[in-house]
Amino acid sequence: MNICTAAAKLTRALTEKKWDALVIGGGHNGLTAAAYLARSGLSVAVLERRHVIGGAAVTEELIPGFKFSRCSYLQSLLRPAVIKELELARHGMKLLKRSPSSFTPCLDGRYLLLGPDKELNYSEISKFSKRDAEAYPRYENLLENFCKFMDPLLDSSPPEKLQEVSSFNTRMKDNLQKSIFWANLLQRAVGMGQKDLLDFVDLLLSPASKTDVLKATLATDAVIGTTGNSSTPGSGYVLLHHVMGETDGDRGIWSYVEGGMGSVSLAISNAAKEAGATIITEAEVSQLMIEDSSRVSGVLLADGTQVCSSVVLSNATPYKTFMEFVPHNVLPDDFLGAVKNSDYSSATTKINLAVDKLPQFQCCKLNGSGAGPQHMGTIHIGSESHSVEKLLSITSFPESCTWRWKGRRDDCGSHIEYSFSDSISMEEIDSACQDSVNGMPSRRPIIEMTIPSALDKTISPPGKHVINLFIQYTPYKPSDGSWEDPEYRVSGFLLYIQISSIIGYDMLTPPDLEREIGLTGGNLFHGAMGLDSLFLMRPVKGWSNYRTPLKVGSDVAYHNHHYEPLPETLRLFSLGSKQKVVFLIGRLKKWKKESAFFKKANKCSDIEVKYTDTPL
Ligand SMILES: Cc1cc2nc3c(=O)[nH]c(=O)nc-3n(C[C@H](O)[C@H](O)[C@H](O)COP(=O)(O)OP(=O)(O)OC[C@H]3O[C@@H](n4cnc5c(N)ncnc54)[C@H](O)[C@@H]3O)c2cc1C
């Protein structure tokens, strides 16, 4: 079948029926939603703008033989229930655990390895401080307790007040559910005890740890993807967010995924397709079709195709969903104002490298030329000092490392070079952040480096490697140039020394992330994760429970029944997405049941629904 016929067939398939649900966007959250909807017997189509599914969880072979996880590169936050219920292992997802999971090289020749192995952690931290080595398990236990406290929140809908209350019974039921939710939370908080509770609040305001190298290694998790530093209020939550996940039940352990992060999306899409979902790429949604009084009747694709459904879920950012897809004068001003003013700032750049050899570290030549423990986990790069002398002495080491990063120009106009034998410090994180507060990319950015090919042999040719560099801080609109300017991009950072090692690279600055992946402002999280924009405040205050001011299709507005929640805006990292969908399936079924009832009773509906009685 040629491509035109296939495309025509797909368009026909899309347009010839009214779908129970449409999902805008085939990121891993959109696909998860589609899988659950399809498994409950509903007809569902996913419409993805790009040529490939996955959104930010994607694998692309931009350089022949090298498969890049272009954005997201580590897995741990996908909810265990989703992995289990969608049988993602059967659908091809294979997690590759990393041990050790982090490596921080230091200027003085020492290094810090950390991971799931408690004995290794003890002996490694002891190299810097015995006291910290003894304190570290307590720190881990504390975080574990906080995560346990948070877990149920991740798997439940925020207890948002109903926007449009219908009957007394609904109100009572709603009040009861909310009371149960808060009572449970209170019980868990009391169970934690006053000291831990205070520590928890303290953590939300600023993370705490001991030695500088240890502190900085842990603190990168508190600033990843944000524009703040580790003392920005809310950075403690970001830290918690990054230890909340798990791999096969091991808390806080991040894994590579064989074949790159696109394999997660692929496995979810396989589960969705097996359950009957239709997934279409190169299908960009340009608008929601809205009938009078803000009722959704489907979507309009960029090529003019109309696809009908009373239920639309959006996997695009809240900004895109409400500012771009919904026609003017439909949404209330206060809602639109809140969406418009949400924080989408980002200072993250991702660089993916195809290289012909592994980087070596002066301080840790443990394993000859092959991959050693230092290559397995996340490698934290920065510097222990701004001191020019120190830097010079480093760069003068003939074999301090095989690789060097050429930083931005400093105030005197010379390039700052530092090698991958530098380590990271709290001071360095703060100063990198301060550069971007001043409008410029960090002269000495924080870099998280990962080499997934050290464990995953499927993503690069034998002996060659894929390197991910996750870099902060690179403002969306630098005050000293533009990311559109090819010279600025390269002189800005890249990339030098042993250039022969680099076979090719892919660089995604915040504007690239916005353009390519659809992330508003280049923000990783579909909107910043400040304390003022979490949980009940997300995506905006008053609309945290997956509902929007839009309504489902006109055919269900009988007798003042309002079936609220559409389109749903799914959130990052799959947190809670299953919960949202289960919630939605419940509403859809109720809606279908009542619609079918009213259709029979009133004979006044042209509704095209098949009521299915599949239990949730
Ligand atoms: C550089 C980077 C590194 C990251 N690293 C990690 C990591 O290591 N681990 C981790 O857990 N998370 C990481 N993340 C975050 C994580 O990948 C995202 O939070 C997650 O992918 C969000 O998933 P999503 O499905 O909700 O949305 P997205 O992945 O944003 O998917 C949204 C989809 O909607 C599509 N879309 C948008 N507009 C339209 C339209 N008009 N019509 C049709 N389709 C449309 C987009 O093309 C996209 O496919 C990273 C993100 C980035 C950018």
The ligand as a Gaussian input file, in Angstrom:
#p B3LYP/6-31G(d) Opt

LIG

0 1
 C       15.357000      17.205000      28.336000
 C       14.397000      16.431000      29.177000
 C       14.862000      15.442000      30.028000
 C       13.981000      14.730000      30.831000
 N       14.461000      13.710000      31.599000
 C       13.592000      12.935000      32.271000
 C       14.039000      11.749000      32.900000
 O       15.206000      11.391000      32.821000
 N       13.125000      11.002000      33.557000
 C       11.805000      11.361000      33.620000
 O       11.013000      10.653000      34.253000
 N       11.358000      12.466000      33.003000
 C       12.209000      13.244000      32.313000
 N       11.756000      14.321000      31.610000
 C       10.368000      14.728000      31.722000
 C        9.432000      13.795000      31.023000
 O        9.955000      13.262000      29.861000
 C        8.145000      14.511000      30.721000
 O        7.673000      15.046000      31.885000
 C        7.162000      13.552000      30.205000
 O        7.640000      13.024000      28.995000
 C        5.834000      14.198000      30.006000
 O        5.077000      13.243000      29.371000
 P        3.711000      13.586000      28.752000
 O        3.246000      12.378000      28.047000
 O        2.787000      14.117000      29.789000
 O        3.935000      14.805000      27.751000
 P        4.919000      14.980000      26.539000
 O        6.023000      14.032000      26.601000
 O        5.211000      16.434000      26.471000
 O        4.013000      14.582000      25.291000
 C        3.046000      15.454000      24.754000
 C        2.771000      15.019000      23.346000
 O        1.745000      15.840000      22.812000
 C        2.064000      16.083000      21.466000
 N        1.356000      17.269000      21.014000
 C        1.552000      18.548000      21.418000
 N        0.738000      19.359000      20.721000
 C        0.026000      18.585000      19.883000
 C       -0.973000      18.866000      18.907000
 N       -1.359000      20.112000      18.638000
 N       -1.510000      17.839000      18.208000
 C       -1.117000      16.556000      18.457000
 N       -0.155000      16.245000      19.356000
 C        0.399000      17.254000      20.061000
 C        3.572000      16.275000      21.498000
 O        4.142000      16.134000      20.212000
 C        3.977000      15.170000      22.449000
 O        4.185000      13.962000      21.765000
 C       12.602000      15.030000      30.789000
 C       12.124000      16.001000      29.915000
 C       13.001000      16.692000      29.105000
 C       12.452000      17.724000      28.155000

